[in-house]
Amino acid sequence: ADSLATNNNNKMASPTTIEHTNSVLANLSSHGMEKKELPHHYKLRRASILVPLFERPQQSSSSSNLHVLFTQRPQKMKSHGGEVCFPGGKQDEEDEECDITTALREAQEEVGLDPNYVQQIARMETVESLHSLCVTPIVGLIEPSSAAEPSGLTLN
């Protein structure tokens, strides 16, 4: 999949940027990592997505902004071709029914993100897709290391 990244185009350096980022991460982490799903979700096929967050320095400033990584599905895919999405997909047997493992495996397959460089922040509420798929969003912070950078990643 092609990779896209959203960003906050605020060019002004703010002394509260670090505090704001820490506040956002604290708010997200307050959701915890426990499962949050309805009883009938246990009977559905499972999938997970990773909501990968990363920091990038602001131009002409020593502070950084928090960004979200999206991917774009290839145009030729038979379902949802060309759509912008989070990295993720259906749970495989090798995932041993672990939503976090699924999200990290799929992110590695789709954008080359090494799971060892993703700090797990929160497991958000599971949602049911239009196709009766139980989808669990996992929020993760990509560690600020050059080794964590997926190969061929294009930031827009």
Salt bridges, closest charged atoms under 4 A:
GLU34 OE2 - LYS36 NZ 3.62
GLU37 OE1 - ARG46 NH2 2.73
GLU83 OE1 - HIS80 ND1 3.32
ASP92 OD2 - ARG105 NH1 3.25
GLU94 OE2 - ARG105 NE 3.88
ASP95 OD1 - ARG105 NE 2.77
ASP99 OD2 - ARG46 NH2 3.06
ASP99 OD2 - ARG123 NH1 2.99
GLU106 OE2 - ARG105 NH1 3.13
GLU109 OE2 - ARG105 NH1 3.02
GLU128 OE1 - HIS40 NE2 2.76
GLU149 OE2 - ARG56 NH2 2.80
